[in-house]
Amino acid sequence: MTRLDELRDPGRSLAEDALLAQALLGGGLPAEAERHLRAAGLVYHLDEAAEEHLREAQVLAPSHAAVLIGLYRFYFYKGRLKDALEVAEVCLVKAARDNGLAPDWRDVRAQDAEFSAYEALLPRFYLFTLKSYAYLKMRLGEIEEGRAAISKLLELDPSDKLGAHVLLGVLDRMGQDDDG
């Protein structure tokens, strides 16, 4: 097991999930899509059935953040990291568009949004998404891409409210002997 495997979900705590879902993500979700999201949660242990409900929700609300986050979390916790990365990339594009940011995260600057304000949910969603993207890149062996995304995250969030330094520390220790 690598040090990366020791880290928990890089994105959000349950309280942060609830806050984001309530204030940012819940509005505008069709009732039928919400029903499928709830059903997916109820049959989470049945992979095919849960994924089918998530896909049905996606058909009904293809770009709704609640649906995308549901898909991301399902894939992440099922260990389907490549699938989770695909969803994270869609979320990153959505978060950039919703914040009026450059489509490529490399071109986003700290002054482009209110990244330092805790209550600024759209910019925080962007930062959480970028952190998830960085983490998944690292886990999938794309270390330099992950490092670049972490560096961007620290540029946008210099006070490190999201804990990007933890990921950077893991990268810096990779390959070092634990006995050293």
N, C-alpha and C positions, 0 to 999 in steps of 0.2 A: 504494500500500500504506500502510495506517495503522500507527501505532505498535502498535496491538493485534495486528496481523498478525505483528509481529516477536516476540511472546511465544510461548514453547513451551507445551505442555500445562500448564494451570494447576494440575492436581491433584497428580500424584505422579511421583517418579522411579521408575525400574525397580526399584531396591532397596526403595523404600517399597511399591511394588505387591506385590513378592514377600513382604515382611513381612506386609502386610495380608492377602494371599491365604492365606498359610500359617496365621497365627494367628487370623484373624477370619472369613475368608470360605469357607475350604475345607470346614469341617465340615458334614456334613449334605447335601452335594450328591449327588444320585442319580448313580450311575455312568453312566447313559445320558445325563444332562444334561452331565456332564463330557466324555463322548465327543463330544457335539455341539460343545461349546466348543473342544475340541482340533481337531476337523474344521474349524470356522470359521477357526481360525488357519492351518490348512494351505491353505485355499482363499481366504484373505483377498483375493487379487488378483482373484478372481471374485466381484464384488459380490453378485449374486443368490444364488449358492450359499452364500457366507459368511453372508449375512443369513438365509437359510433355516435354516441350522444354529443360528444364534443364536436364531431364533424357536422352533425345536424345543426348544432348551434352556429357553427361557422357558415353554413349555407344561408341561414336566416340573418346573420349579422356578421358578414365576413371581415369587416375592419373594426369591429367594436373591441375596445381594449379588454373588457371583461372576458370575452371569448378567447382572445389571443393569450391572455394571461392564464386562463384555464388550460388551454392547449400546452403552453410552455411548462406550467407546473406539472401537468400529467407526464409529459415526456421527460422532464428533468427527474422527477421522483421515480420514474420507471427505468431510469438509467439510459434512456434513449437520447443521448447528448447531441447527436447530429440533428435529430428532429427538433430538439429544444433550441439548438442554434439557429435553425431555419426560422423558427417562430420569433426568436430574439431579434433576428435581422429584420423581420417584418415590423416588429414592435419599434425598433430603432428608427426605421423610416417613418412610421406613424408618429412617434414622439417628436421627431424633428419637424415634421409637417405641422403637428398640433402646436408646436412652440414657435413656428415661423423661423426655424433654423436651417442652415445649409443641409442638404440631403446627406452629405458625407461627413461623418463625425469628426474626421480629421480637420475639417474647415470651420468647425464651431469654435467660437471664442467666448471667454468668460463674460464679456459684456453683452453677449447676444441674448441673454435671458437672466432672470433673477435666480441664479443657481444657489446663491448663498442663503436665501430665505426659506426657512423650514416650511412655512405655510404656503409657499408657491408650489402647488401640487404638480402642475404640468412640467416645470423644470425638474422637479424631483423625480417624476416618472422617467424623464429622459436620462437622468443620472443613474437611476436604478437599472434601467435597461442597458445602458452602456457598461455598467458593472457586470451585469449578467453576461453580456456579450464577451467581455474580457475574460471572465472566469471560464466560460465554455471554450473559448479559444485556447486557453491554457490547458484545460483538461483534455482537449482533443489534440494536444501536441503542437499547436501553432503558437509557440512561446513568444516569438517576437511581435506577432500581431496582438497577443494578449498584453504584452508589456506596453506596446504603443497605446492601446486603449486605456490601460491603467494610468499611464502618464497623462493622457487627455483628461481622464476623470479627475486627477489631482490638479490639473490646470483649471478645470471648471469648478472644482470644489476644494480650494486650497486649505480650508479648515478641516477637510477629511471627515465630514459628517457621516459618510457612508462606509468608512473603513477600508478605503483603497490601499492604504499602507500595509494592511494585513496581507493582501494579495501580492503586493510588491515584495514584502518580506519573504513570502513563500518562494517567489521567483528567485530572489537573491540567495536563498539557502539551498535551492535545488542543486543537487550534485555534490553538496558538501557532506562530509562525514558527520554523523550525529555525535561521534565520540570526540571530535575536534575541538 
